Amino acid sequence: MSRTDDRSLLSALLDSWDRNNTILVNLLRALPEGGLDAKVVEGSPSVARMFMHIHYVRLVFVSEDAPEFAGPVPEGEWRNGRDRSRIADMLNESGKVVREAVKGRLESGKDMDLHYDHPILFLQHMIWHEGYHHGQIKLALKVTGHAFDDEKIGPVTWGVWMDKGRS
């Protein structure tokens, strides 16, 4: 593979991460009133806590696997956030941290320190983890009577993945 191909692949890989973060933030912003408090069942985490957990997981894994890119890790994994704008800012910030850690480790040829054999495996785990919680969030909203209309939520979620002109 030529160097140009390597750059193109890295660009596409990082674009996939950026799209994943955009989808997550779009989901947060599209929540109906009361949506942050929704839970699938009593005892499960609220939607707000799931968003905060995602932010935490991003930062803790970077701190363990690529500490030179890490910033402060929040105290508490399942904290409750009430301010959507602040949560969106946090997700955007931690999204950039993950992006830079993967980009930096790929460009340096260095593997991740603790959990992953390769930086791409780390990125794939983050996307898989967040997709899992995306589904939980949508289920919690549905169970509590706040289901999204697929025609309205689709363009800001699935549509982001499939937007050919975006990258």
C-alpha positions in Angstrom: 0.0 0.0 0.0 1.4 3.4 -0.9 1.8 6.2 1.5 -1.1 8.0 -0.2 -3.3 5.0 0.5 -2.2 5.0 4.1 -3.2 8.6 4.5 -6.5 8.0 2.8 -7.2 5.0 5.1 -6.3 7.1 8.2 -8.5 9.9 7.0 -11.5 7.5 6.5 -10.9 5.8 9.9 -10.8 9.2 11.7 -13.8 10.3 9.8 -15.7 7.3 11.0 -14.9 8.3 14.6 -16.0 11.9 14.0 -19.2 10.6 12.5 -19.8 8.4 15.5 -19.3 11.4 17.9 -21.6 13.6 15.7 -24.3 10.9 15.9 -24.0 10.6 19.7 -24.2 14.4 20.2 -27.1 14.6 17.7 -28.9 12.0 19.7 -28.4 13.9 22.9 -29.6 17.2 21.4 -32.7 15.4 19.9 -33.9 14.1 23.3 -37.4 15.1 24.2 -38.1 17.0 27.5 -37.6 14.5 30.3 -35.4 12.3 28.1 -32.3 12.6 30.3 -34.2 10.8 33.1 -35.5 7.9 31.0 -34.4 4.4 32.2 -35.1 1.0 30.6 -36.1 -0.5 34.0 -35.8 0.6 37.6 -32.3 0.3 38.7 -30.7 0.8 35.3 -28.8 3.9 34.5 -30.7 6.9 33.2 -30.0 8.3 29.7 -28.0 11.1 31.3 -25.8 8.7 33.2 -25.2 6.7 30.0 -23.9 9.8 28.2 -21.7 10.6 31.2 -20.4 7.0 31.3 -19.5 7.2 27.6 -17.5 10.4 28.2 -15.8 8.7 31.2 -14.9 5.5 29.3 -13.3 7.4 26.5 -11.0 9.3 28.8 -10.1 6.4 31.1 -9.1 4.2 28.2 -7.0 6.9 26.7 -5.3 7.5 30.1 -4.6 3.7 30.3 -3.6 3.1 26.7 -2.1 6.3 25.4 -1.4 8.5 28.4 0.5 11.1 26.5 -2.8 12.2 25.0 -4.8 12.0 28.2 -6.3 14.8 30.1 -8.1 14.6 33.5 -10.4 11.7 34.0 -13.7 12.7 35.7 -14.4 11.3 39.2 -17.2 8.7 39.0 -18.2 6.7 35.9 -22.0 6.9 36.2 -22.4 10.6 37.2 -25.6 12.4 36.5 -25.5 15.3 34.0 -28.3 17.8 33.8 -27.1 20.3 31.2 -27.3 19.0 27.6 -25.0 21.7 26.3 -22.3 20.8 28.9 -22.7 17.1 28.1 -22.4 17.8 24.4 -19.2 19.8 25.1 -17.8 17.0 27.2 -18.5 14.4 24.5 -16.9 16.7 21.8 -13.9 17.2 24.0 -13.4 13.5 24.8 -14.1 12.6 21.2 -11.1 14.8 20.2 -9.0 13.1 22.8 -9.8 9.7 21.4 -9.2 10.9 17.9 -5.8 12.4 18.7 -4.7 9.3 20.7 -5.6 7.0 17.8 -4.1 9.3 15.2 -0.9 9.8 17.2 -0.4 6.1 17.9 -1.0 5.2 14.3 1.4 7.8 13.0 4.1 6.8 15.5 3.6 3.1 14.8 3.2 2.5 18.6 0.6 0.0 19.9 -1.7 0.8 22.8 -0.2 0.3 26.2 -2.7 -1.9 28.1 -5.8 -3.2 26.5 -5.4 -3.3 22.7 -2.9 -4.9 20.2 -3.5 -2.0 17.8 -5.0 1.5 17.9 -7.6 0.6 15.4 -8.9 -2.1 17.8 -9.3 0.6 20.4 -11.3 2.8 18.1 -13.5 -0.1 17.0 -14.2 -0.9 20.7 -15.2 2.7 21.3 -17.6 2.7 18.4 -19.1 -0.6 19.4 -19.4 0.5 23.0 -21.1 3.7 22.0 -23.4 2.0 19.6 -24.5 -0.4 22.4 -25.4 2.6 24.6 -27.1 4.3 21.7 -29.5 1.4 21.5 -30.0 1.4 25.2 -30.8 5.1 25.1 -33.4 4.7 22.3 -34.9 1.7 24.2 -35.1 3.7 27.4 -36.9 6.5 25.6 -39.3 4.1 23.9 -40.1 2.3 27.2 -40.9 5.7 28.9 -43.1 6.9 26.1 -40.6 9.2 24.4 -39.8 7.1 21.3 -38.2 8.9 18.4 -40.0 9.2 15.1 -37.6 7.3 12.7 -38.2 9.9 10.0 -36.9 12.7 12.3 -34.1 10.9 14.1 -32.8 9.0 11.0 -31.2 11.9 9.2 -29.1 12.9 12.3 -28.1 9.4 13.1 -28.0 6.8 10.3 -27.9 9.6 7.7 -24.6 10.8 9.2 -23.0 7.4 8.6 -24.3 7.2 5.0 -23.6 10.8 3.9 -21.2 10.1 1.0 -20.3 13.8 0.6 -19.4 14.4 4.2 -15.7 13.3 4.4 
